[in-house]
């Protein structure tokens, strides 16, 4: 399981006692959540190398890797190896999908992909509790017809399609197991449990709660 951003708010609730990996790249989130990121139990945690001053610590003691990320403002390819540097694609989910691909996962299920960015649509009311005023305004604009949030979601979808294409070309499976999610790029399944049952045996990855 790969967790993202504020997944630490849900680890106890969903029994995620130890993640295989964690990834975050937003500088505001990394600064605000530094202590939570350090205390999160995960085999490895990826944060952009340019954010290393935001988390002053002995990184190795916390399984923290300051990884190379391609510049935040595209254009971005879909990286199939960590040596290429993870691309952001306007969303940490895109980075996580590259990470799972590089880890060799042939079947991946996404959950928690609401694709709306409104605070009450996230899995915890505290998700945007410390968000800046600008972030809050942007989240509220997301569902406005033709508003800046809608245009941003269309950009994100363009990179999701790149991820889908990369998995398909490699003969891998990528599905969206988010109940009531608004993203239409990936093939939908009813739940993570349904996806895992359909996947059967083999190396499986789950991108959880962006």
C-alpha positions in Angstrom: 0.0 0.0 0.0 1.3 3.4 -0.9 -0.2 6.3 1.1 -0.1 10.0 0.2 -0.3 13.4 1.7 -2.4 13.3 5.0 -2.9 9.5 5.0 -1.7 9.6 8.6 -5.1 10.9 9.6 -6.6 7.5 8.6 -4.1 4.9 9.5 -5.8 3.7 12.7 -9.3 4.0 11.3 -8.5 1.7 8.3 -6.0 -0.5 9.9 -3.0 0.8 7.9 -0.4 0.1 10.6 2.5 0.1 8.3 2.6 1.4 4.7 4.9 0.0 2.0 5.6 3.5 0.9 4.5 7.1 1.4 4.8 10.1 -1.0 4.2 13.8 -0.7 5.5 16.7 -2.8 3.5 19.8 -1.9 5.8 22.2 0.1 3.0 23.6 2.2 1.8 20.2 3.3 5.3 18.9 4.0 6.0 22.0 6.1 2.8 21.7 8.1 2.9 17.9 8.4 6.6 17.4 9.0 6.1 15.8 12.5 3.3 13.5 11.3 5.3 12.4 8.2 8.3 11.5 10.5 6.1 9.5 12.9 4.2 7.7 10.1 5.1 4.0 9.9 6.2 3.2 6.4 9.0 1.1 4.9 10.1 4.2 2.9 8.8 7.8 2.6 9.5 9.9 -0.5 9.7 13.7 -0.3 11.2 16.0 -3.0 14.9 16.7 -2.4 14.2 20.5 -2.6 12.0 20.1 0.5 14.8 18.7 2.7 15.2 21.9 4.7 11.5 21.6 5.7 12.1 18.4 7.6 15.2 18.9 9.7 16.1 15.4 10.9 18.3 12.3 10.4 16.3 11.1 7.5 17.5 7.5 7.6 16.1 7.2 11.2 12.6 7.8 9.8 12.9 5.8 6.5 12.8 9.1 4.7 14.2 9.5 1.2 14.7 13.0 -0.4 13.9 11.8 -3.9 14.4 13.6 -7.3 11.2 15.0 -8.6 10.9 16.5 -12.1 10.1 20.3 -11.8 6.6 21.0 -10.5 5.5 22.8 -13.7 5.5 20.3 -16.5 5.5 19.1 -19.1 6.0 15.7 -17.4 6.5 12.2 -18.7 5.4 9.1 -16.9 8.5 7.8 -15.2 8.9 4.0 -15.2 12.1 4.1 -13.0 13.0 6.1 -9.9 16.2 7.0 -11.8 14.1 9.1 -14.1 12.8 11.2 -11.3 9.1 11.2 -10.3 6.8 13.7 -12.2 4.1 15.6 -10.4 1.4 15.9 -13.0 -0.4 18.4 -10.8 -1.3 15.7 -8.3 0.6 13.4 -5.9 -1.5 10.5 -7.1 0.3 10.7 -10.5 3.6 10.5 -8.6 2.4 7.5 -6.6 1.3 5.7 -9.7 4.8 6.1 -11.1 6.2 4.8 -7.8 4.0 1.7 -7.9 5.1 1.1 -11.5 8.8 1.4 -10.6 8.2 -1.0 -7.7 7.0 -3.6 -10.2 3.3 -3.7 -9.3 1.4 -5.3 -12.2 -2.0 -4.7 -10.8 -2.9 -1.4 -9.0 -6.1 -0.2 -7.4 -6.6 3.4 -6.5 -8.9 4.4 -3.6 -9.7 7.7 -2.0 -9.7 9.5 -5.4 -12.6 11.8 -4.9 -11.4 14.1 -7.7 -13.4 17.0 -6.3 -11.0 18.8 -3.8 -13.8 20.0 -1.5 -12.9 19.7 2.1 -16.1 17.8 3.0 -15.4 15.2 0.3 -12.1 14.1 1.8 -11.9 11.2 4.2 -11.3 13.3 7.3 -12.7 16.8 8.3 -9.2 17.7 9.5 -7.7 17.2 6.0 -7.9 20.9 5.1 -7.8 22.2 8.7 -4.5 24.0 8.3 -4.9 24.9 4.7 -4.1 28.4 3.6 -6.9 30.8 2.7 -5.7 30.6 -1.0 -6.0 26.8 -0.9 -9.4 26.9 0.7 -10.7 29.3 -2.0 -9.3 27.2 -4.8 -10.9 24.1 -3.3 -14.3 25.9 -3.2 -13.9 26.9 -6.8 -13.2 23.4 -8.0 -16.7 22.4 -8.9 -17.7 25.8 -10.4 -18.6 25.3 -14.1 -15.6 26.5 -16.1 -13.9 27.8 -12.9 -10.1 27.5 -12.1 -10.7 24.2 -10.2 -12.4 22.6 -13.1 -9.6 23.6 -15.5 -7.1 22.2 -13.0 -8.9 18.9 -12.9 -8.9 18.6 -16.7 -5.1 19.1 -16.6 -4.8 16.3 -14.0 -6.9 14.0 -16.1 -4.5 14.5 -19.0 -1.7 13.0 -16.8 -3.9 10.3 -15.5 -4.4 9.2 -19.1 -0.6 9.1 -19.5 -0.5 6.8 -16.5 -3.3 4.6 -17.8 -1.5 4.3 -21.2 1.8 3.4 -19.5 0.2 0.6 -17.5 -1.7 -0.7 -20.6 1.4 -0.7 -22.8 3.3 -2.7 -20.2 0.4 -5.2 -19.9 -0.4 -4.1 -16.3 -3.8 -3.3 -14.8 -4.8 0.0 -13.2 -8.3 0.5 -11.8 -10.1 3.0 -9.7 -11.8 1.5 -6.6 -13.1 4.7 -5.1 -16.8 4.6 -4.1 -18.6 7.6 -5.6 -15.4 9.1 -7.1 -15.7 11.6 -9.9 -12.7 10.6 -12.0 -13.7 8.8 -15.2 -10.2 8.1 -16.6 -9.6 4.7 -15.1 -11.8 1.6 -15.2 -14.0 1.5 -12.2 -14.5 -1.3 -9.7 -16.8 -1.4 -6.8 -14.2 -1.5 -4.0 -10.6 -2.4 -3.1 -11.8 -5.8 -1.9 -13.5 -6.4 -5.3 -10.3 -5.4 -7.1 -8.1 -7.6 -5.0 -10.4 -10.6 -5.5 -10.3 -10.0 -9.3 -6.5 -9.5 -9.3 -5.8 -12.9 -7.7 -2.2 -13.7 -6.9 0.8 -11.6 -7.9 2.4 -8.3 -7.0 -0.4 -5.9 -6.2 -0.3 -2.2 -5.3 -2.9 0.1 -3.9 -2.6 3.9 -4.0 -4.5 5.0 -0.9 -6.1 8.3 0.0 -4.7 11.2 -1.9 
